[in-house]
Amino acid sequence: MKSYRVLWIFIILLSPFPKLFGQTQNVIFYQQFNGRYDFTFIGNTLNVTPNGAFDPCLVLPNSSATLNLNTNDVIEKAYLYWAGSGTGDFDVKLNGTDIAAQRTFSATQNSNGHPFFSAFADVTTFVQTTGNSLYTLSDLDVSPFLDASTYCDNGTNFSGWAIVIVFKNSNLPLNQLNIYDGLEALQTAIINVQDSLVINLPSLNVLDAAGAKIGFVAWEGDASIHNQESLSINGHILSNPPLNPSDNIFNGTNSITGDNTLYNMDLDIFDIQNNIHVGDTSASISMTTAQDFVLINAIVTKLNSQLPDATIAINAVDKQCDSKTIVVHYTVANLNCTNPLPALTPISIYINGVLFQTLLTPVEIPIDGTISDQITLVLPNAISTNFEIKLVVDDAGNGTGIVTELVENNNVSITNETLLLSPTINPLQNLQVCNEGFTKGTFDFSSYEDLVKTNPGDAVYFYETLEDANNNVNPILNSTNYVALTTPKEIFVRVNNANCFATTSFLVTTRNCPPTVYNFVSANNDTLNDVFFIAGLRDIFLNFELEIYSRWGRLIWTGNQNTEDWNGYVKDGIGTKNAPDGTYFYLLFLNDIDYPEPLKGFLYLNH
């Protein structure tokens, strides 16, 4: 099935007399639309007559034009351009609504420094709301510049406006529509010496030349000046007689309405199907003059084409700690296009710029469609912690594609990734405290938080079980005064960095510390020091034996776990009696492997 391509171009033009322009802004690609799109334009001049010798040098306060789209035409975009003599008026009104310039263009005449301007505003919402109607532009004021010593004496006074309207319609063929704009000048320095201006239009894709057209919107076209004036595309002279003869293209006409009183402004469309060829990716527009000069403000092309436009995006990369296996999630899209993307379109994966793997799209992707998928990659050991992943759709693995696309330079998605590594940790020594009884102990391991980690930014938590540490639940909340009811006990440590964690552990143990002997006994039943008390003895050294001797070495009392503490009484024959006040000596056999020798000391008894 053949595809048809239509090319339209708008140009904004200036001045019938020879001028030399300096600073201008080249006409360049601005925006592209792909789908069932077309465009039209409306606009009008504010000049009351063609500028020149008999021009009264007056401008209208406003002018109007009518938009009349078909019922099924749906407005997609509407761009307002306005232009004139002078440094610029960048605030105007459209149907009484204030419009401020969003982009501006300028040019300066070198011979006398006279400036010219153009402005742009996106008025899409306004035009969509208003629809088919009469549009009136007002408050475009260039009158401060219109005096005999500046623009009026050489016929460079002008002002006017145009709206470029892009619309869609389900009955249209699939088209590619490109908009170009800037402010670029055609001029000659000497009358009768031809000068030329060439503008190259990129981003084309000609599949079929039938029906191709090019249209211009232009300020300052003069019907009375046609000195070696021409317009050509790819070397072929364009014309549209009788409205636009080949030697007087810019002549104040509107080929859409047939109006020839569009003073100093041209809205013209030309059939170029014999001037553009299948396979062309650009076009060259050439304009010549030996007297007039032209300022190009906007160009629009419409071409019938049926091509996909593949793009790819890396959505996410799943990684696991201490693993070089990753999962790449990606989406392949076929948006702003005019044809489905075929199945089996290659996708090449590059790691650090080196081809790693190539896969294929599994199904055809329709116009404005997407598919999302994922792929698991096992990175080689040579890949460092930091690495780049690049996915390129329509790449067979050698940098070339197999699918002709509308845009060939938007097929890449890149992400820089870092492998997830568990934190490095320092080993911890076991912690031992004194036995508080039946292997109970109180521990302070808060200092281990700094000792275990090698990165100060890591977070450290303590747990009683490995399961809790792995699940990061039930942490020990008091590491400065932790009570272990029985020992030995293993304490687990979890060290977290931004994504990963590592675990280690240490033992808390107790030892039987020497008991504390309180060696003063006042056996007077006042409840204070009434017995010989040894702290840390009975709950820890269960098999202890205690012997008490007089100062002469006579054994007067023995005790163990089954006896009460000595209260100052001694056995004498068949009874007991108070031992006399004085100094006594004791031997304490702990019967513990750590204390093979008895503890020795004295005590003082006072009734």
GIRAPE-V529938 format. One record per residue. PSI is psi as a letter, one per 30 degrees, with the letter a starting at -180 (* if undefined). OMEGA is omega in degrees with one decimal (* if undefined). D_LAST is the distance of its C-alpha to the last C-alpha in whole Angstrom. Layout:
PSI & OMEGA & D_LAST
PSI & OMEGA & D_LAST
This chain:
k & -178.1 & 125
k & 172.2 & 126
k & -175.9 & 124
k & -173.8 & 125
k & 180.0 & 124
k & -177.8 & 125
k & 177.9 & 124
k & 175.6 & 124
k & 175.3 & 124
k & 175.6 & 123
k & 177.3 & 124
k & -166.5 & 124
l & -177.8 & 127
k & 155.5 & 128
k & 179.9 & 131
f & -173.9 & 135
l & -178.2 & 135
k & 178.1 & 134
l & 177.8 & 131
j & -176.2 & 128
k & 177.4 & 125
c & -173.9 & 122
j & 174.3 & 118
l & 179.6 & 118
j & -174.6 & 116
k & 173.8 & 117
j & -177.2 & 117
l & -179.5 & 114
k & -179.6 & 113
e & -176.0 & 111
l & -179.1 & 110
k & 174.5 & 111
k & 178.8 & 112
k & -178.6 & 112
a & -178.0 & 114
i & -174.4 & 116
l & 169.9 & 117
a & 177.3 & 120
l & 171.7 & 120
a & 177.3 & 122
l & 173.4 & 122
l & 177.6 & 123
l & -179.1 & 124
l & 177.1 & 126
l & 171.7 & 128
g & 174.9 & 127
k & -179.5 & 130
f & 176.4 & 133
l & 173.4 & 136
k & 179.2 & 136
l & -177.3 & 135
a & -170.1 & 137
e & -176.1 & 140
g & -179.9 & 141
k & 175.9 & 138
f & 177.4 & 137
h & 178.1 & 133
l & 175.8 & 131
k & 179.2 & 129
l & 176.6 & 128
f & 178.7 & 125
l & 171.5 & 124
l & -170.4 & 126
l & 173.7 & 125
l & -174.0 & 126
k & 172.4 & 125
k & -178.1 & 123
i & 178.2 & 125
l & 175.4 & 123
l & -174.4 & 124
e & -175.5 & 122
g & 177.9 & 120
k & -179.4 & 119
k & -176.2 & 115
k & 177.1 & 114
e & 179.7 & 111
l & 174.2 & 111
k & -176.8 & 113
k & 179.3 & 113
k & 172.1 & 115
k & 169.4 & 117
l & -171.8 & 118
l & 177.6 & 120
a & 177.7 & 122
k & 176.4 & 123
a & -176.7 & 121
f & 171.5 & 117
k & 168.8 & 116
j & -168.8 & 115
g & 175.0 & 112
j & -178.3 & 112
a & 176.4 & 115
k & 174.0 & 115
j & -173.2 & 116
h & 177.4 & 117
f & 179.9 & 116
k & 179.9 & 112
k & 177.2 & 111
k & 178.0 & 110
k & -179.9 & 109
k & 175.1 & 109
f & 174.3 & 107
k & -179.8 & 109
l & 178.0 & 111
l & -178.4 & 114
l & 173.9 & 116
k & -178.8 & 119
k & 179.2 & 121
j & -174.0 & 124
e & -172.6 & 125
e & -178.2 & 128
g & 177.5 & 127
g & -179.8 & 123
k & 179.1 & 124
l & 171.6 & 121
l & -174.0 & 121
l & 168.9 & 118
l & -179.7 & 117
l & -176.1 & 114
k & 171.6 & 112
k & 174.0 & 110
j & -177.6 & 109
g & -174.6 & 111
e & -176.5 & 110
e & -179.8 & 108
e & -177.4 & 111
e & 176.1 & 114
e & -179.5 & 112
e & -176.6 & 111
e & 179.5 & 115
a & 178.8 & 117
k & -175.1 & 121
l & 171.7 & 122
k & 179.7 & 123
k & -179.0 & 121
k & 176.1 & 122
k & -179.5 & 120
l & 178.9 & 120
g & 169.4 & 118
j & -170.3 & 119
j & 174.0 & 121
g & -176.3 & 122
e & 178.4 & 125
f & -178.1 & 123
f & -171.4 & 124
i & 171.8 & 128
l & -171.4 & 130
f & -175.8 & 133
f & -178.4 & 131
c & -171.2 & 129
e & -171.8 & 129
e & -175.4 & 132
f & 178.0 & 135
g & 172.6 & 134
h & 177.0 & 134
g & 176.6 & 130
k & 176.8 & 129
l & 167.0 & 127
l & -179.2 & 125
a & -175.0 & 124
l & 177.1 & 121
k & 173.5 & 121
k & 172.8 & 119
k & -175.1 & 118
k & 175.6 & 117
k & -179.7 & 116
l & 178.2 & 116
l & -178.3 & 116
k & -176.2 & 118
f & 180.0 & 117
f & -179.9 & 121
l & 170.5 & 121
l & 177.2 & 121
j & -174.0 & 118
l & 168.9 & 118
k & -177.1 & 116
k & -179.4 & 116
k & 175.9 & 116
k & 176.7 & 115
k & 173.5 & 116
l & -178.1 & 116
a & 172.5 & 116
j & -171.4 & 118
k & -167.6 & 121
k & 165.0 & 124
k & -177.0 & 128
l & 172.0 & 130
k & -179.2 & 133
f & -176.8 & 133
k & 178.6 & 137
k & 179.6 & 139
g & 173.0 & 141
j & -171.5 & 139
k & 172.3 & 137
l & -176.8 & 133
l & 175.2 & 131
k & -179.1 & 127
k & 176.4 & 126
k & 178.7 & 123
k & -179.5 & 121
j & 177.3 & 119
a & 173.8 & 117
g & 173.6 & 115
l & 175.5 & 118
i & -173.0 & 118
j & 175.7 & 122
f & 179.5 & 123
k & -175.5 & 126
f & -176.3 & 128
k & 177.1 & 130
g & -179.2 & 130
k & -179.0 & 128
l & 175.2 & 128
k & -177.7 & 127
l & -177.2 & 127
k & 165.7 & 126
k & -171.7 & 125
k & 170.0 & 126
k & 165.4 & 127
g & 173.4 & 130
k & -176.1 & 132
j & -179.7 & 136
f & -175.1 & 139
f & -178.1 & 141
j & 178.2 & 140
h & -178.3 & 140
j & 178.7 & 141
h & -179.2 & 140
k & 179.8 & 137
l & 175.1 & 136
k & -179.9 & 133
l & 174.3 & 132
k & -176.7 & 130
h & 176.1 & 130
g & -178.6 & 133
k & 179.6 & 135
k & 179.7 & 136
k & 174.8 & 135
l & 179.4 & 137
i & -174.2 & 137
k & 5.3 & 141
f & -174.1 & 142
e & -177.3 & 139
i & 176.7 & 138
l & -173.7 & 140
f & -179.2 & 139
g & 179.5 & 140
i & -174.9 & 139
e & -173.2 & 135
i & -167.6 & 133
g & 175.6 & 136
h & -176.2 & 134
l & 175.6 & 134
j & -175.6 & 132
f & 175.3 & 133
e & -178.3 & 131
f & -175.6 & 133
g & -177.7 & 136
k & 175.8 & 135
g & 177.6 & 137
h & 177.5 & 136
i & -168.9 & 132
k & 177.6 & 133
h & 178.8 & 131
k & 179.7 & 129
k & 170.0 & 130
j & -169.5 & 128
k & -179.6 & 130
k & -176.6 & 130
k & 175.2 & 132
k & -177.2 & 132
g & -175.9 & 131
f & 176.7 & 131
g & -175.9 & 134
f & 179.8 & 132
k & -168.4 & 129
l & 176.6 & 128
k & -179.4 & 126
f & 179.1 & 123
k & 176.3 & 123
f & 177.0 & 119
l & 176.7 & 120
l & 179.5 & 123
j & 178.2 & 125
k & -179.4 & 127
k & 177.0 & 129
k & 179.5 & 131
l & 174.0 & 133
l & 171.9 & 135
g & 178.0 & 138
e & -177.2 & 137
l & 168.3 & 134
l & -170.0 & 131
k & 170.4 & 128
j & 179.7 & 124
k & -176.7 & 123
e & -177.9 & 120
k & 177.3 & 119
k & 177.9 & 120
k & 176.1 & 120
k & 174.2 & 121
k & -175.2 & 121
k & 175.9 & 121
k & -178.7 & 121
l & 178.7 & 119
i & -178.0 & 117
k & 172.5 & 114
l & 173.4 & 110
j & -175.3 & 108
k & 170.5 & 105
l & -179.7 & 101
k & 178.5 & 98
k & 172.1 & 94
j & -176.2 & 91
e & -177.7 & 89
l & 174.5 & 86
j & 178.3 & 84
k & 179.0 & 81
l & 175.6 & 79
l & -178.1 & 76
k & 174.9 & 73
h & 179.6 & 74
k & 175.6 & 77
g & 172.0 & 81
k & -178.6 & 82
l & 176.7 & 83
j & -178.8 & 85
k & 175.8 & 88
k & -175.4 & 89
l & 177.0 & 92
k & 172.8 & 95
k & -176.8 & 99
l & 176.6 & 101
i & -172.5 & 105
l & 176.7 & 105
h & -173.7 & 108
a & -178.6 & 110
g & 179.1 & 113
l & 177.5 & 113
l & 173.0 & 110
k & -173.5 & 108
l & 172.4 & 109
l & 179.1 & 107
g & 170.6 & 106
k & -174.5 & 106
k & 172.4 & 104
k & 179.8 & 100
k & -179.6 & 99
k & 179.3 & 96
k & 174.3 & 95
j & -176.5 & 91
h & 176.0 & 91
f & -178.7 & 95
k & 179.7 & 96
k & -177.9 & 97
e & -177.0 & 95
l & 175.4 & 96
k & 176.6 & 99
l & -174.3 & 99
k & 173.8 & 102
k & -172.1 & 102
f & -174.5 & 102
l & 173.5 & 104
k & 178.0 & 107
j & -176.0 & 105
l & 175.1 & 107
k & -177.9 & 108
g & 179.2 & 105
l & 177.1 & 103
l & 167.9 & 100
k & 177.0 & 98
k & -176.7 & 95
l & 177.0 & 93
l & 179.0 & 91
k & 178.0 & 91
k & -179.5 & 88
k & 173.7 & 88
j & -176.1 & 86
k & 177.2 & 86
l & -178.2 & 86
f & -178.3 & 84
f & 179.7 & 86
k & -177.9 & 85
a & -178.0 & 82
e & 179.1 & 80
k & -176.3 & 82
l & -179.7 & 86
k & 172.8 & 89
k & 176.4 & 90
k & 174.4 & 94
k & 180.0 & 96
j & 177.6 & 99
k & -173.3 & 102
h & 176.5 & 105
j & -176.8 & 104
g & 179.8 & 106
f & 179.7 & 103
g & 178.8 & 105
g & 179.1 & 105
l & -178.9 & 108
l & 179.2 & 109
f & -176.9 & 111
k & 172.7 & 111
k & -174.6 & 113
l & 175.4 & 111
e & 178.1 & 112
k & -174.5 & 109
g & -174.9 & 109
g & 179.7 & 106
h & -171.1 & 103
g & -169.5 & 102
k & 169.6 & 99
k & -175.6 & 95
k & 171.9 & 92
k & 175.4 & 89
k & -173.0 & 86
l & 176.2 & 83
k & 177.7 & 80
k & -179.5 & 78
k & -179.1 & 75
k & 175.8 & 72
k & 179.6 & 69
k & 172.8 & 66
k & -175.2 & 65
l & 175.6 & 61
k & 176.5 & 59
l & -179.4 & 57
k & 177.7 & 53
l & 174.5 & 50
l & -175.7 & 48
k & -177.7 & 44
k & 175.2 & 41
l & -179.9 & 38
k & 177.6 & 34
k & 177.6 & 34
g & 179.6 & 32
k & 178.9 & 32
h & 177.7 & 35
g & 175.7 & 37
k & 179.0 & 37
l & 176.4 & 37
k & -169.1 & 38
k & 172.1 & 41
j & 177.5 & 43
g & 179.1 & 46
e & 179.8 & 48
f & 179.8 & 49
f & 178.9 & 51
e & 177.9 & 54
e & -177.1 & 55
e & -172.5 & 54
e & -172.3 & 57
k & 176.6 & 60
f & 177.5 & 62
j & -176.5 & 64
f & -178.8 & 62
f & 179.7 & 64
l & 178.7 & 63
k & -174.3 & 60
k & 178.8 & 57
l & -178.7 & 56
k & -176.7 & 53
l & 178.9 & 53
f & 178.3 & 51
l & 177.4 & 55
e & 179.0 & 58
e & 177.3 & 60
e & 179.8 & 58
e & 180.0 & 59
e & -178.5 & 62
f & 178.2 & 63
h & 178.3 & 61
l & 175.3 & 59
h & 178.4 & 55
l & 172.8 & 54
k & -172.5 & 50
f & -177.6 & 50
j & -179.0 & 46
f & 179.3 & 47
f & -176.7 & 44
h & -175.4 & 41
k & -178.4 & 42
j & 173.4 & 40
j & -175.9 & 41
e & 175.7 & 40
k & 177.4 & 41
l & 3.8 & 42
l & -179.7 & 44
k & -179.8 & 47
k & 176.1 & 50
k & -176.7 & 50
k & -175.6 & 54
k & 175.6 & 56
k & 178.0 & 59
j & -178.0 & 61
k & 162.8 & 64
a & -173.9 & 67
e & -173.3 & 70
f & -172.1 & 71
l & 176.3 & 69
l & 174.9 & 65
l & 179.6 & 64
l & 171.9 & 60
a & -179.6 & 58
l & 173.7 & 54
l & -179.7 & 51
k & 167.2 & 48
k & -177.0 & 45
l & 176.0 & 42
l & 173.2 & 38
l & 179.7 & 37
j & -179.9 & 33
l & -179.8 & 31
k & 178.4 & 28
l & 179.8 & 25
k & -176.4 & 22
k & 173.4 & 19
j & -163.0 & 16
g & 172.6 & 14
k & -179.5 & 11
k & 175.0 & 8
i & -171.2 & 5
i & -178.2 & 5
g & 176.3 & 5
h & 175.7 & 9
g & 179.1 & 10
g & 178.7 & 12
j & 177.5 & 12
h & -178.5 & 10
f & -177.9 & 9
l & 175.9 & 11
j & -172.8 & 13
k & 177.3 & 16
j & -177.8 & 19
k & 177.4 & 22
h & -177.2 & 25
d & -168.8 & 25
e & -177.4 & 25
f & -173.4 & 28
e & -178.3 & 30
i & -170.4 & 29
f & -175.7 & 30
g & -175.7 & 30
l & 171.8 & 27
k & -176.6 & 25
k & 177.7 & 21
k & 178.7 & 20
k & -176.4 & 17
k & 171.8 & 18
l & -177.5 & 16
f & 178.2 & 17
g & 175.9 & 20
g & -179.0 & 21
k & 177.0 & 20
j & -177.2 & 20
f & -179.1 & 17
k & 173.9 & 17
k & 179.8 & 20
l & 177.6 & 21
a & -176.4 & 24
f & -174.5 & 25
f & 179.7 & 25
l & 175.8 & 21
l & 177.4 & 19
k & -178.6 & 16
k & -176.7 & 13
g & 176.7 & 10
g & 178.7 & 8
k & 176.1 & 11
l & 177.3 & 14
k & 179.8 & 17
j & -178.9 & 18
c & -176.8 & 22
g & -177.7 & 23
a & 177.8 & 19
l & 177.1 & 15
l & 178.5 & 12
k & 172.8 & 9
k & -178.9 & 9
l & 175.5 & 8
k & 178.6 & 6
a & -176.7 & 10
k & 178.7 & 12
l & -179.4 & 14
l & -177.9 & 17
l & 168.3 & 19
k & -178.8 & 22
j & 177.2 & 23
j & -177.7 & 27
f & 180.0 & 28
h & -179.1 & 32
k & -175.7 & 34
f & 179.8 & 37
f & -177.7 & 36
i & -177.5 & 33
f & -179.9 & 34
k & 179.9 & 31
l & 173.6 & 28
k & -175.4 & 25
l & 176.2 & 23
a & 179.4 & 20
l & 173.7 & 17
l & -179.4 & 13
k & -179.5 & 10
k & 179.5 & 7
j & 179.8 & 4
* & * & 0
